[in-house]
Amino acid sequence: MKILCPVDGSDFSRFLIQGVGTIFRSRAKEIVLLHVLPKGSYGNQQPRKTGKSDSFSTMSEKMTEASHKLLRGHAERLKVVLNQAGTSRQVSLKSMIMKGDVSEAILRAGENVKADCIAVGSRGMSDVPGYLLGSVSRKVVIHAFCSVFMVKGEFAVPLSALIALDGSKATSRAIRKITSWLDPTEIAVHAVSVVPEKLTDLGLEMLGKRQAKALMAPVRKQTRVLLTDSRKKLLKVGFQVDTEFLEGNPAVKIVEAAQRLKTEMICVGSKGLSGIDRFMLGSVSEWVSTHSPVSVLVIR
């Protein structure tokens, strides 16, 4: 498993390093630390007007050296976390510096290094300006070609993870990657599947309540079968698993379940049931990653 970790000097990057080292320490093969210097700003620092002012090239060299120092510091922190599991010798650590728009640079780097997962720190919904303008983490979740791990806080093992399931191919892929990426000895799983309570108002108007109820009956049955089958797959590789069938708005119910169960992270596929668009607008994974108070692993 190859993970790209974009970092800066914030507390969120320290959470990110700790989270990646904790969650994936048993399965990661290569971790690439990335620092992005916004193009034309040298890290948002402009040359000062002094009697002997630095040239732009000299300023750029200083910012590049500061970036190398920052990356070395995060690499040392990551080694400490990995050493706690005795896995540091098995993980290749690399670093890189890029310039340009931060989110675009992260996405480009992810493709260049062929990352399986991009891990990003998130300020969450409390960062109102960031939310309104489109934060880096949200842009990466929406546009990344690979899985994205949005870290929102600290982790300590053993921990619990909520896995959101539906009947799509995305869920099958998610199960395969979860069993490959996560260590069952360190993570307990609570699997949930959410069936919308009813069709949209338009659907109800066209079909009527009785027909709508009949239409949803096989969906409920298939969902219960899905939970049973998924539990068997997870148990087979050693995970401790319990399951829960829910009804309501899928995105909202997933987040509410995570809060109620006090799980440390949510795992969700990037696409839902082919029929889910009849009930909701927008992406479930995008909504969950934005509104969840805990970290989210969006699996593609």
DODREN-578228 format. One record per residue (C-alpha): residue number from 1; chain; x, y, z. Coordinates in Angstrom, 2 decimals. Layout:
BEGIN
+-----+--------+---------+---------+---------+
! num ! cadena !       X !       Y !       Z !
+-----+--------+---------+---------+---------+
! NUM !      A !       X !       Y !       Z !
...
+-----+--------+---------+---------+---------+
% end
This chain:
BEGIN
+-----+--------+---------+---------+---------+
! num ! cadena !       X !       Y !       Z !
+-----+--------+---------+---------+---------+
!   1 !      A !    0.00 !    0.00 !    0.00 !
!   2 !      A !    1.38 !    3.40 !   -1.04 !
!   3 !      A !    0.15 !    6.52 !    0.79 !
!   4 !      A !    0.66 !   10.18 !   -0.13 !
!   5 !      A !    0.70 !   12.55 !    2.88 !
!   6 !      A !    0.58 !   16.28 !    2.11 !
!   7 !      A !    1.86 !   18.20 !    5.16 !
!   8 !      A !    2.49 !   21.74 !    6.37 !
!   9 !      A !    3.39 !   23.25 !    9.74 !
!  10 !      A !   -0.10 !   23.06 !   11.27 !
!  11 !      A !   -1.47 !   20.89 !   14.06 !
!  12 !      A !   -3.64 !   19.18 !   11.44 !
!  13 !      A !   -0.51 !   17.81 !    9.77 !
!  14 !      A !    0.68 !   16.41 !   13.09 !
!  15 !      A !   -2.71 !   14.69 !   13.49 !
!  16 !      A !   -2.31 !   13.42 !    9.93 !
!  17 !      A !    1.10 !   11.88 !   10.56 !
!  18 !      A !   -0.10 !   10.26 !   13.77 !
!  19 !      A !   -3.26 !    8.96 !   12.08 !
!  20 !      A !   -1.53 !    7.46 !    9.05 !
!  21 !      A !    1.17 !    5.87 !   11.17 !
!  22 !      A !   -1.44 !    4.40 !   13.52 !
!  23 !      A !   -4.12 !    3.21 !   11.09 !
!  24 !      A !   -1.90 !    1.84 !    8.32 !
!  25 !      A !    1.31 !    1.00 !   10.18 !
!  26 !      A !    0.88 !   -2.75 !    9.72 !
!  27 !      A !    0.06 !   -2.63 !    6.00 !
!  28 !      A !    1.75 !    0.42 !    4.46 !
!  29 !      A !    4.71 !   -0.32 !    2.20 !
!  30 !      A !    5.57 !    3.22 !    1.13 !
!  31 !      A !    4.62 !    6.64 !    2.54 !
!  32 !      A !    5.41 !    9.78 !    0.53 !
!  33 !      A !    5.45 !   13.08 !    2.43 !
!  34 !      A !    4.57 !   16.08 !    0.27 !
!  35 !      A !    4.91 !   19.80 !    0.98 !
!  36 !      A !    3.41 !   22.29 !   -1.47 !
!  37 !      A !    4.66 !   25.86 !   -1.87 !
!  38 !      A !    1.90 !   28.00 !   -3.38 !
!  39 !      A !    3.12 !   29.24 !   -6.75 !
!  40 !      A !    4.44 !   32.79 !   -6.78 !
!  41 !      A !    4.22 !   33.30 !   -3.02 !
!  42 !      A !    7.13 !   31.23 !   -1.70 !
!  43 !      A !    4.90 !   29.82 !    1.00 !
!  44 !      A !    2.92 !   33.07 !    1.40 !
!  45 !      A !    6.07 !   35.02 !    2.32 !
!  46 !      A !    7.10 !   38.00 !    0.19 !
!  47 !      A !   10.63 !   39.42 !    0.06 !
!  48 !      A !   11.02 !   42.31 !    2.50 !
!  49 !      A !   12.15 !   45.74 !    1.36 !
!  50 !      A !   15.47 !   46.27 !    3.13 !
!  51 !      A !   18.73 !   48.00 !    2.33 !
!  52 !      A !   20.06 !   44.66 !    1.25 !
!  53 !      A !   16.92 !   42.83 !    0.16 !
!  54 !      A !   16.98 !   39.19 !   -0.77 !
!  55 !      A !   16.34 !   38.36 !   -4.39 !
!  56 !      A !   13.38 !   36.21 !   -5.29 !
!  57 !      A !   15.71 !   33.33 !   -6.09 !
!  58 !      A !   17.37 !   33.59 !   -2.68 !
!  59 !      A !   13.99 !   33.75 !   -0.99 !
!  60 !      A !   12.89 !   30.71 !   -2.95 !
!  61 !      A !   15.97 !   28.81 !   -1.81 !
!  62 !      A !   15.23 !   29.71 !    1.80 !
!  63 !      A !   11.62 !   28.55 !    1.52 !
!  64 !      A !   12.73 !   25.32 !   -0.14 !
!  65 !      A !   15.19 !   24.66 !    2.68 !
!  66 !      A !   12.45 !   25.40 !    5.22 !
!  67 !      A !   10.25 !   22.88 !    3.39 !
!  68 !      A !   12.99 !   20.24 !    3.59 !
!  69 !      A !   13.33 !   20.93 !    7.32 !
!  70 !      A !    9.58 !   20.60 !    7.80 !
!  71 !      A !    9.52 !   17.31 !    5.88 !
!  72 !      A !   12.43 !   15.94 !    7.93 !
!  73 !      A !   10.56 !   16.80 !   11.12 !
!  74 !      A !    7.39 !   15.03 !    9.98 !
!  75 !      A !    9.43 !   12.02 !    8.82 !
!  76 !      A !   10.93 !   11.70 !   12.30 !
!  77 !      A !    7.46 !   11.92 !   13.89 !
!  78 !      A !    6.21 !    9.25 !   11.50 !
!  79 !      A !    9.11 !    6.96 !   12.38 !
!  80 !      A !    8.27 !    7.29 !   16.07 !
!  81 !      A !    4.66 !    6.24 !   15.43 !
!  82 !      A !    5.73 !    3.34 !   13.22 !
!  83 !      A !    8.30 !    2.21 !   15.78 !
!  84 !      A !    5.51 !    1.72 !   18.29 !
!  85 !      A !    4.41 !   -1.24 !   16.19 !
!  86 !      A !    7.93 !   -2.29 !   15.19 !
!  87 !      A !    7.14 !   -1.79 !   11.50 !
!  88 !      A !    9.44 !    1.09 !   10.55 !
!  89 !      A !   11.92 !   -1.16 !    8.70 !
!  90 !      A !    9.15 !   -2.41 !    6.45 !
!  91 !      A !    7.95 !    1.04 !    5.38 !
!  92 !      A !    9.78 !    3.09 !    2.75 !
!  93 !      A !    9.63 !    6.82 !    3.59 !
!  94 !      A !   10.06 !    9.39 !    0.81 !
!  95 !      A !    9.49 !   13.13 !    0.53 !
!  96 !      A !    8.85 !   15.64 !   -2.24 !
!  97 !      A !    8.27 !   19.38 !   -2.69 !
!  98 !      A !    5.98 !   20.92 !   -5.30 !
!  99 !      A !    4.85 !   24.43 !   -6.22 !
! 100 !      A !    1.44 !   25.57 !   -7.37 !
! 101 !      A !   -2.17 !   25.46 !   -6.28 !
! 102 !      A !   -2.19 !   23.22 !   -3.20 !
! 103 !      A !   -5.13 !   20.97 !   -4.05 !
! 104 !      A !   -4.08 !   20.63 !   -7.70 !
! 105 !      A !   -0.51 !   19.81 !   -6.68 !
! 106 !      A !   -1.73 !   17.12 !   -4.27 !
! 107 !      A !   -3.93 !   15.53 !   -6.93 !
! 108 !      A !   -1.11 !   15.65 !   -9.48 !
! 109 !      A !    1.36 !   14.15 !   -7.01 !
! 110 !      A !   -1.09 !   11.37 !   -6.18 !
! 111 !      A !   -1.24 !   10.38 !   -9.84 !
! 112 !      A !    2.53 !   10.72 !  -10.34 !
! 113 !      A !    3.44 !    8.43 !   -7.46 !
! 114 !      A !    0.49 !    6.11 !   -8.19 !
! 115 !      A !   -0.80 !    6.37 !   -4.63 !
! 116 !      A !   -3.36 !    3.91 !   -3.34 !
! 117 !      A !   -4.55 !    6.52 !   -0.86 !
! 118 !      A !   -4.08 !   10.26 !   -0.28 !
! 119 !      A !   -4.22 !   11.25 !    3.40 !
! 120 !      A !   -5.23 !   14.84 !    4.16 !
! 121 !      A !   -5.75 !   16.80 !    7.36 !
! 122 !      A !   -9.07 !   18.59 !    7.74 !
! 123 !      A !  -10.14 !   21.61 !    9.75 !
! 124 !      A !  -13.75 !   20.44 !    9.59 !
! 125 !      A !  -16.98 !   22.42 !    9.47 !
! 126 !      A !  -15.79 !   24.89 !   12.12 !
! 127 !      A !  -13.57 !   26.45 !    9.46 !
! 128 !      A !  -16.41 !   28.43 !    7.88 !
! 129 !      A !  -14.31 !   30.40 !    5.33 !
! 130 !      A !  -12.57 !   27.20 !    4.27 !
! 131 !      A !  -15.90 !   25.44 !    3.91 !
! 132 !      A !  -17.49 !   28.21 !    1.86 !
! 133 !      A !  -14.51 !   28.65 !   -0.46 !
! 134 !      A !  -13.81 !   24.95 !   -0.81 !
! 135 !      A !  -11.10 !   23.58 !    1.47 !
! 136 !      A !   -8.14 !   21.62 !    0.15 !
! 137 !      A !   -9.34 !   18.42 !    1.81 !
! 138 !      A !  -12.81 !   18.67 !    0.26 !
! 139 !      A !  -11.36 !   19.27 !   -3.22 !
! 140 !      A !   -9.10 !   16.25 !   -2.85 !
! 141 !      A !  -12.00 !   14.04 !   -1.72 !
! 142 !      A !  -14.10 !   15.12 !   -4.70 !
! 143 !      A !  -11.45 !   14.91 !   -7.43 !
! 144 !      A !   -8.91 !   12.29 !   -6.35 !
! 145 !      A !   -8.64 !    9.21 !   -8.56 !
! 146 !      A !   -7.73 !    7.05 !   -5.56 !
! 147 !      A !   -8.98 !    6.57 !   -2.00 !
! 148 !      A !   -8.75 !    9.50 !    0.42 !
! 149 !      A !   -8.21 !    9.38 !    4.18 !
! 150 !      A !   -9.46 !   12.62 !    5.77 !
! 151 !      A !   -7.94 !   12.91 !    9.25 !
! 152 !      A !   -9.78 !   15.08 !   11.78 !
! 153 !      A !   -8.20 !   14.11 !   15.09 !
! 154 !      A !   -5.91 !   11.80 !   17.03 !
! 155 !      A !   -6.05 !    8.00 !   17.14 !
! 156 !      A !   -5.17 !    5.37 !   19.70 !
! 157 !      A !   -5.34 !    1.61 !   19.16 !
! 158 !      A !   -7.31 !   -0.47 !   19.58 !
! 159 !      A !  -10.02 !    1.59 !   17.89 !
! 160 !      A !  -13.40 !    1.11 !   16.25 !
! 161 !      A !  -14.45 !    1.94 !   12.70 !
! 162 !      A !  -17.90 !    2.28 !   11.18 !
! 163 !      A !  -18.17 !    0.81 !    7.67 !
! 164 !      A !  -21.07 !    2.01 !    5.52 !
! 165 !      A !  -22.28 !   -0.64 !    3.06 !
! 166 !      A !  -24.71 !   -0.77 !    0.15 !
! 167 !      A !  -25.25 !   -3.16 !   -2.75 !
! 168 !      A !  -22.90 !   -1.44 !   -5.20 !
! 169 !      A !  -19.61 !   -2.56 !   -6.70 !
! 170 !      A !  -18.03 !    0.21 !   -4.62 !
! 171 !      A !  -18.94 !   -1.71 !   -1.47 !
! 172 !      A !  -17.32 !   -4.89 !   -2.77 !
! 173 !      A !  -14.15 !   -2.94 !   -3.50 !
! 174 !      A !  -14.32 !   -1.29 !   -0.09 !
! 175 !      A !  -14.51 !   -4.65 !    1.68 !
! 176 !      A !  -11.49 !   -5.93 !   -0.26 !
! 177 !      A !   -9.43 !   -2.86 !    0.54 !
! 178 !      A !  -10.45 !   -2.76 !    4.19 !
! 179 !      A !   -9.34 !   -6.37 !    4.66 !
! 180 !      A !   -6.09 !   -5.54 !    2.86 !
! 181 !      A !   -5.30 !   -2.16 !    4.46 !
! 182 !      A !   -6.53 !   -2.45 !    8.06 !
! 183 !      A !   -5.23 !   -4.71 !   10.80 !
! 184 !      A !   -8.05 !   -6.80 !   12.37 !
! 185 !      A !   -6.09 !   -7.12 !   15.62 !
! 186 !      A !   -6.19 !   -3.34 !   16.11 !
! 187 !      A !   -9.57 !   -2.29 !   14.68 !
! 188 !      A !  -13.09 !   -3.44 !   15.57 !
! 189 !      A !  -15.74 !   -2.96 !   12.88 !
! 190 !      A !  -19.36 !   -1.85 !   13.07 !
! 191 !      A !  -20.99 !   -2.36 !    9.66 !
! 192 !      A !  -24.13 !   -0.39 !    8.82 !
! 193 !      A !  -26.37 !   -0.26 !    5.79 !
! 194 !      A !  -29.01 !    2.41 !    5.35 !
! 195 !      A !  -32.19 !    2.10 !    3.33 !
! 196 !      A !  -34.09 !    5.35 !    2.64 !
! 197 !      A !  -37.37 !    5.42 !    4.55 !
! 198 !      A !  -39.34 !    6.37 !    1.49 !
! 199 !      A !  -39.17 !    7.51 !   -2.09 !
! 200 !      A !  -38.97 !   11.18 !   -2.99 !
! 201 !      A !  -42.21 !   13.15 !   -2.94 !
! 202 !      A !  -42.33 !   12.79 !   -6.73 !
! 203 !      A !  -41.98 !    9.02 !   -6.43 !
! 204 !      A !  -44.77 !    8.86 !   -3.85 !
! 205 !      A !  -47.01 !   10.98 !   -6.04 !
! 206 !      A !  -46.43 !    8.76 !   -9.06 !
! 207 !      A !  -46.65 !    5.38 !   -7.32 !
! 208 !      A !  -48.73 !    5.91 !   -4.20 !
! 209 !      A !  -47.81 !    4.86 !   -0.67 !
! 210 !      A !  -48.78 !    1.19 !   -1.07 !
! 211 !      A !  -46.78 !    0.70 !   -4.27 !
! 212 !      A !  -43.85 !    2.64 !   -2.84 !
! 213 !      A !  -43.81 !    0.41 !    0.24 !
! 214 !      A !  -43.91 !   -2.70 !   -1.94 !
! 215 !      A !  -41.05 !   -1.34 !   -4.04 !
! 216 !      A !  -38.86 !   -0.82 !   -0.96 !
! 217 !      A !  -39.53 !   -4.29 !    0.53 !
! 218 !      A !  -37.01 !   -6.19 !   -1.64 !
! 219 !      A !  -34.44 !   -3.44 !   -1.05 !
! 220 !      A !  -34.74 !   -3.98 !    2.71 !
! 221 !      A !  -34.40 !   -7.74 !    2.26 !
! 222 !      A !  -31.32 !   -7.39 !    0.02 !
! 223 !      A !  -29.78 !   -5.00 !    2.52 !
! 224 !      A !  -30.08 !   -7.50 !    5.37 !
! 225 !      A !  -28.51 !  -10.19 !    3.18 !
! 226 !      A !  -25.70 !   -7.77 !    2.32 !
! 227 !      A !  -24.96 !   -7.15 !    5.98 !
! 228 !      A !  -24.85 !  -10.87 !    6.71 !
! 229 !      A !  -22.53 !  -11.61 !    3.78 !
! 230 !      A !  -20.24 !   -8.68 !    4.57 !
! 231 !      A !  -19.98 !   -9.74 !    8.20 !
! 232 !      A !  -18.90 !  -13.23 !    7.14 !
! 233 !      A !  -16.17 !  -11.80 !    4.88 !
! 234 !      A !  -14.82 !   -9.59 !    7.65 !
! 235 !      A !  -14.99 !  -12.32 !   10.29 !
! 236 !      A !  -13.11 !  -14.65 !    7.97 !
! 237 !      A !  -10.02 !  -12.43 !    8.04 !
! 238 !      A !  -10.18 !  -11.89 !   11.79 !
! 239 !      A !  -12.14 !   -8.68 !   12.33 !
! 240 !      A !  -14.44 !   -8.29 !   15.31 !
! 241 !      A !  -17.72 !   -7.29 !   13.64 !
! 242 !      A !  -21.26 !   -6.31 !   14.50 !
! 243 !      A !  -23.90 !   -5.06 !   12.07 !
! 244 !      A !  -26.85 !   -2.67 !   12.05 !
! 245 !      A !  -29.72 !   -2.07 !    9.63 !
! 246 !      A !  -30.89 !    1.55 !    9.47 !
! 247 !      A !  -33.55 !    3.53 !    7.61 !
! 248 !      A !  -33.51 !    7.21 !    6.73 !
! 249 !      A !  -31.26 !    9.63 !    4.92 !
! 250 !      A !  -28.11 !    7.50 !    4.27 !
! 251 !      A !  -25.51 !   10.24 !    4.73 !
! 252 !      A !  -27.13 !   11.62 !    7.89 !
! 253 !      A !  -27.71 !    8.18 !    9.41 !
! 254 !      A !  -24.08 !    7.16 !    8.82 !
! 255 !      A !  -22.77 !   10.20 !   10.68 !
! 256 !      A !  -25.34 !    9.84 !   13.47 !
! 257 !      A !  -24.39 !    6.17 !   13.92 !
! 258 !      A !  -20.70 !    7.06 !   14.19 !
! 259 !      A !  -21.50 !    9.65 !   16.87 !
! 260 !      A !  -23.81 !    7.29 !   18.77 !
! 261 !      A !  -21.32 !    4.42 !   18.70 !
! 262 !      A !  -18.35 !    6.75 !   19.35 !
! 263 !      A !  -16.28 !    5.25 !   16.55 !
! 264 !      A !  -12.97 !    6.91 !   15.70 !
! 265 !      A !  -13.42 !    6.73 !   11.93 !
! 266 !      A !  -15.91 !    6.08 !    9.13 !
! 267 !      A !  -15.16 !    4.00 !    6.02 !
! 268 !      A !  -17.42 !    4.69 !    3.04 !
! 269 !      A !  -17.34 !    3.80 !   -0.64 !
! 270 !      A !  -17.22 !    6.64 !   -3.15 !
! 271 !      A !  -20.46 !    5.61 !   -4.88 !
! 272 !      A !  -23.76 !    4.32 !   -3.52 !
! 273 !      A !  -26.53 !    2.14 !   -4.90 !
! 274 !      A !  -27.41 !    2.79 !   -8.52 !
! 275 !      A !  -30.87 !    3.70 !   -7.30 !
! 276 !      A !  -29.74 !    6.02 !   -4.54 !
! 277 !      A !  -29.98 !    9.04 !   -6.85 !
! 278 !      A !  -33.75 !    8.60 !   -6.72 !
! 279 !      A !  -33.71 !    9.38 !   -3.03 !
! 280 !      A !  -30.93 !   11.91 !   -2.60 !
! 281 !      A !  -29.02 !   14.67 !   -4.31 !
! 282 !      A !  -25.26 !   14.79 !   -4.05 !
! 283 !      A !  -22.63 !   12.27 !   -3.05 !
! 284 !      A !  -23.01 !   10.36 !    0.21 !
! 285 !      A !  -19.25 !   10.02 !    0.62 !
! 286 !      A !  -18.69 !   13.74 !    0.02 !
! 287 !      A !  -21.40 !   14.73 !    2.52 !
! 288 !      A !  -20.11 !   12.31 !    5.14 !
! 289 !      A !  -16.49 !   13.43 !    4.75 !
! 290 !      A !  -17.55 !   17.07 !    5.08 !
! 291 !      A !  -19.95 !   16.76 !    8.03 !
! 292 !      A !  -18.49 !   13.90 !   10.03 !
! 293 !      A !  -16.84 !   14.97 !   13.31 !
! 294 !      A !  -14.50 !   11.96 !   13.07 !
! 295 !      A !  -11.97 !   10.92 !   10.43 !
! 296 !      A !  -13.26 !    9.44 !    7.18 !
! 297 !      A !  -11.72 !    6.94 !    4.76 !
! 298 !      A !  -13.35 !    7.36 !    1.33 !
! 299 !      A !  -12.57 !    4.21 !   -0.64 !
! 300 !      A !  -12.32 !    4.15 !   -4.43 !
+-----+--------+---------+---------+---------+
% end
